[in-house]
Amino acid sequence: MYDLIVIGGGIAGLAFALKGAEEGKEVLILEKNTAPTDASIRNFGMVLPLGMPKGSALNRAIRSRDIWLNYAKQANFWINPCGMIMAAHHDDEMDAMEEFHHTVSLPPHQTRLLNADQTKAMSPGINARGLRGALFSKNEVLINPQQALTKLTQHLSTFDNVRMQYQTLVTHIESSDSNAKVITNQGNHTGQQVVCCPGHQFASLFQLNEEVAPSICKLQMLRTLKQKQNWALGPMISTGLSMLHYPAFENISALDSVKKRVEQTHPELIQNGIHILAAQHQTGEITLGDSHEYGKEPSPFINQHINKLILDYAKQVLSLPDWELKEQWIGIYSKAKSSHVLWEQPEDNVFLITGLGGTGMSTSFAIAEEWFQAHVSH
Ligand SMILES: Cc1cc2nc3c(=O)[nH]c(=O)nc-3n(C[C@H](O)[C@H](O)[C@H](O)COP(=O)(O)OP(=O)(O)OC[C@H]3O[C@@H](n4cnc5c(N)ncnc54)[C@H](O)[C@@H]3O)c2cc1C
């Protein structure tokens, strides 16, 4: 009998398994693939307090940031506390950033406003044409998700109290008063508690009511070749459009003008949930995105028109020496309806953690820590 069985080897599952391992619990982690291949390795790797609404989401992102910095040392992976620049190329965007900075951005936020020259000096990758200035946020850290997940998985394997069983599909869970039995295609296991972190594939394990079930979202992403001569992007970049996307900016009144203007000039950006983010990992390549398309059965295909919209707008706001693409992909996440996470207890001793939306890399460690505080005796 295990103290804890974790289902899913993405960032959420790893966060729970690592915390359990550190607490000295007997942990089993089950993952259907040989390694994580879903949202947790398809993302930007941005740990992003700036986008989080005040309260638990923001606090969890700040706490998770510190945990990422610790794990980077322990598990030996690349991390860059580079912060994020949000570039304004229109007066209305600068107005909205100023309003955010003066009304919302209290600690733990750490923002400052930059004029156009300061922005360019800090961030050579921002297009100077039409640049009004920027909001700089110091809290953000960047990891390379593929490398970090590999290293975290290896780090987990160094604990004597952890068993890792990959290529194992969980088909269902039977709960009882005192424990829960996990049925897999490779045998069954019993745990005192089971935490399921199946990402967007929650429906294969749980039937959730329509009101509770997270939405499914498909995103499109692109990556350039390594920039030549060690050209450096500097802080990760977001743009004025990102304010329409992040809940932290929800109540900024100056954003009404931004939205109206973009609806008139670039309606397809709004229709396809496109905002521009750019990040450079230690590889020198630039990861660019993204679009958001909601629907239960997302098409598996990359829509080239959407990628063209992303690239065309990216070229207006960014200035990269080399735009040649190395790869393009889609990612899928589940997004909780009323919070940044769906944290449910569907049955005795069984928990479901999903619906992390675009925030799972930013909040998972803190969520796991809080779950242990609430549900595990020490
Ligand atoms: C394109 C894109 C960009 C993003 N950018 C960012 C970002 O920069 N910052 C940020 O904070 N967040 C970002 N996100 C969100 C973040 O990636 C997700 O919130 C997070 O990865 C979700 O992690 P997870 O562990 O819940 O799910 P997943 O990564 O989907 O992992 C779930 C795992 O469970 C396994 N599994 C499922 N069902 C079973 C089963 N029955 N049996 C065994 N195993 C099973 C799957 O194989 C999978 O490995 C982005 C997401 C996408 C798609």
The ligand as an ORCA input file, in Angstrom:
! r2SCAN-3c Opt
* xyz 0 1
  C       0.936     26.068    -25.833
  C       0.864     26.252    -24.357
  C       1.581     27.282    -23.750
  C       1.519     27.433    -22.352
  N       2.346     28.343    -21.757
  C       2.410     28.384    -20.399
  C       3.354     29.204    -19.744
  O       4.224     29.812    -20.361
  N       3.277     29.308    -18.379
  C       2.370     28.583    -17.653
  O       2.316     28.735    -16.432
  N       1.531     27.715    -18.248
  C       1.529     27.596    -19.592
  N       0.692     26.722    -20.202
  C      -0.161     25.879    -19.379
  C       0.579     24.670    -18.807
  O       1.399     24.097    -19.787
  C      -0.471     23.671    -18.293
  O      -1.348     24.302    -17.374
  C       0.211     22.512    -17.560
  O       1.245     21.969    -18.334
  C      -0.801     21.437    -17.211
  O      -0.087     20.427    -16.549
  P      -0.772     19.037    -16.165
  O       0.263     18.246    -15.483
  O      -2.059     19.322    -15.480
  O      -1.194     18.399    -17.572
  P      -0.348     17.676    -18.730
  O       0.915     18.366    -19.022
  O      -1.325     17.538    -19.858
  O       0.009     16.266    -18.130
  C      -0.956     15.282    -17.898
  C      -0.263     13.936    -17.938
  O      -1.177     12.935    -17.486
  C      -1.009     11.773    -18.264
  N      -2.263     11.015    -18.229
  C      -3.495     11.468    -18.573
  N      -4.409     10.506    -18.378
  C      -3.751      9.429    -17.900
  C      -4.157      8.110    -17.527
  N      -5.428      7.714    -17.591
  N      -3.209      7.236    -17.109
  C      -1.891      7.617    -17.026
  N      -1.462      8.857    -17.375
  C      -2.379      9.737    -17.801
  C      -0.693     12.334    -19.664
  O      -0.024     11.368    -20.464
  C       0.166     13.548    -19.335
  O       1.557     13.243    -19.334
  C       0.710     26.560    -21.589
  C      -0.008     25.543    -22.208
  C       0.075     25.361    -23.570
  C      -0.681     24.230    -24.209
*
